[in-house]
């Protein structure tokens, strides 16, 4: 297992590079959350989930920096969208 050997960056991540993408993603999912009484709670958490997942993706790819990249955030958004779609399909 490589995690114990990986120096984990402490403190806050620099998310300035993805601020605009995050705002657009958040607006999309907040609008979607309002449209569904059944899945609104899960959808409203999508923006924060994407931000957290993008930090995990970044650390797994490059544990030496705390600067979030557009690539990491886009991959995280796609992952969250697939996960929520699968959950809604399963629960519906």
FIZAGU-132065 format. One record per residue (C-alpha): residue number from 1; residue in three letters; x, y, z. Coordinates in nm, 4 decimals. Layout:
REM FIZAGU-132065
<r NUM, "ALA", <X, Y, Z>> ...
***
This chain:
REM FIZAGU-132065
<r 1, "UNK", <0.0000, 0.0000, 0.0000>> <r 2, "UNK", <0.1529, 0.3311, -0.1053>> <r 3, "UNK", <-0.0567, 0.5696, 0.1104>> <r 4, "UNK", <0.1527, 0.5437, 0.4294>> <r 5, "UNK", <0.4627, 0.6340, 0.2289>> <r 6, "UNK", <0.2977, 0.9300, 0.0589>> <r 7, "UNK", <0.3562, 1.2688, 0.2233>> <r 8, "UNK", <0.0028, 1.4032, 0.2675>> <r 9, "UNK", <-0.0257, 1.7770, 0.2173>> <r 10, "UNK", <-0.1812, 1.9481, 0.5164>> <r 11, "UNK", <-0.3859, 2.2645, 0.5105>> <r 12, "UNK", <-0.6093, 2.4177, 0.2487>> <r 13, "UNK", <-0.6016, 2.3520, -0.1234>> <r 14, "UNK", <-0.5685, 2.6380, -0.3704>> <r 15, "UNK", <-0.8916, 2.6196, -0.5732>> <r 16, "UNK", <-0.8587, 2.9466, -0.7667>> <r 17, "UNK", <-0.7964, 2.7682, -1.0987>> <r 18, "UNK", <-1.1340, 2.5936, -1.0791>> <r 19, "UNK", <-1.3449, 2.8675, -0.9173>> <r 20, "UNK", <-1.5400, 2.9478, -1.2340>> <r 21, "UNK", <-1.5976, 2.5818, -1.3163>> <r 22, "UNK", <-1.7087, 2.5151, -0.9597>> <r 23, "UNK", <-1.9592, 2.8029, -0.9699>> <r 24, "UNK", <-2.1109, 2.6754, -1.2954>> <r 25, "UNK", <-2.1246, 2.3166, -1.1678>> <r 26, "UNK", <-2.2820, 2.4309, -0.8407>> <r 27, "UNK", <-2.5485, 2.6370, -1.0177>> <r 28, "UNK", <-2.6371, 2.3451, -1.2446>> <r 29, "UNK", <-2.6797, 2.1047, -0.9541>> <r 30, "UNK", <-2.8596, 2.3484, -0.7251>> <r 31, "UNK", <-3.1124, 2.4123, -1.0011>> <r 32, "UNK", <-3.1457, 2.0374, -1.0495>> <r 33, "UNK", <-3.1912, 1.9873, -0.6750>> <r 34, "UNK", <-3.4835, 2.2302, -0.6677>> <r 35, "UNK", <-3.6513, 2.0378, -0.9496>> <r 36, "UNK", <-3.6635, 1.7077, -0.7598>> <r 37, "UNK", <-3.8329, 1.6521, -0.4264>> <r 38, "UNK", <-3.7159, 1.2908, -0.4321>> <r 39, "UNK", <-3.3438, 1.3412, -0.5047>> <r 40, "UNK", <-3.2965, 1.7083, -0.4167>> <r 41, "UNK", <-3.0877, 1.6389, -0.1077>> <r 42, "UNK", <-2.8408, 1.4196, -0.2935>> <r 43, "UNK", <-2.8205, 1.6596, -0.5871>> <r 44, "UNK", <-2.7604, 1.9589, -0.3616>> <r 45, "UNK", <-2.4473, 1.7893, -0.2262>> <r 46, "UNK", <-2.2961, 1.7315, -0.5717>> <r 47, "UNK", <-2.0827, 2.0492, -0.5841>> <r 48, "UNK", <-1.9116, 1.9788, -0.2529>> <r 49, "UNK", <-1.8702, 1.6120, -0.3433>> <r 50, "UNK", <-1.7005, 1.7129, -0.6688>> <r 51, "UNK", <-1.4644, 1.9466, -0.4851>> <r 52, "UNK", <-1.3686, 1.6787, -0.2326>> <r 53, "UNK", <-1.3245, 1.4117, -0.4989>> <r 54, "UNK", <-1.1107, 1.6454, -0.7095>> <r 55, "UNK", <-0.8785, 1.6945, -0.4111>> <r 56, "UNK", <-0.8494, 1.3163, -0.3730>> <r 57, "UNK", <-0.7835, 1.2763, -0.7444>> <r 58, "UNK", <-0.5153, 1.5450, -0.7259>> <r 59, "UNK", <-0.3391, 1.3962, -0.4231>> <r 60, "UNK", <-0.3417, 1.0504, -0.5795>> <r 61, "UNK", <-0.1818, 1.1932, -0.8942>> <r 62, "UNK", <0.0573, 1.4480, -0.7387>> <r 63, "UNK", <0.0868, 1.4493, -0.3587>> <r 64, "UNK", <0.3538, 1.7219, -0.3599>> <r 65, "UNK", <0.1241, 2.0179, -0.4368>> <r 66, "UNK", <-0.1975, 2.1641, -0.2993>> <r 67, "UNK", <-0.3011, 2.3464, -0.6173>> <r 68, "UNK", <-0.6162, 2.1973, -0.7671>> <r 69, "UNK", <-0.6070, 2.1620, -1.1447>> <r 70, "UNK", <-0.8849, 2.1970, -1.3998>> <r 71, "UNK", <-0.8165, 1.8399, -1.5136>> <r 72, "UNK", <-0.8737, 1.7001, -1.1633>> <r 73, "UNK", <-1.1942, 1.8985, -1.1198>> <r 74, "UNK", <-1.3347, 1.7939, -1.4583>> <r 75, "UNK", <-1.2648, 1.4277, -1.3826>> <r 76, "UNK", <-1.4284, 1.4665, -1.0416>> <r 77, "UNK", <-1.7372, 1.6321, -1.1931>> <r 78, "UNK", <-1.7760, 1.3450, -1.4389>> <r 79, "UNK", <-1.7357, 1.0932, -1.1565>> <r 80, "UNK", <-1.9960, 1.2660, -0.9383>> <r 81, "UNK", <-2.2410, 1.2938, -1.2278>> <r 82, "UNK", <-2.2039, 0.9210, -1.3064>> <r 83, "UNK", <-2.2387, 0.8284, -0.9395>> <r 84, "UNK", <-2.5527, 1.0342, -0.8848>> <r 85, "UNK", <-2.7100, 0.9059, -1.2064>> <r 86, "UNK", <-2.6401, 0.5473, -1.0979>> <r 87, "UNK", <-2.7813, 0.6113, -0.7499>> <r 88, "UNK", <-3.0977, 0.7691, -0.8876>> <r 89, "UNK", <-3.1436, 0.4830, -1.1330>> <r 90, "UNK", <-3.1012, 0.2298, -0.8521>> <r 91, "UNK", <-3.3362, 0.4125, -0.6130>> <r 92, "UNK", <-3.6080, 0.4950, -0.8680>> 
***
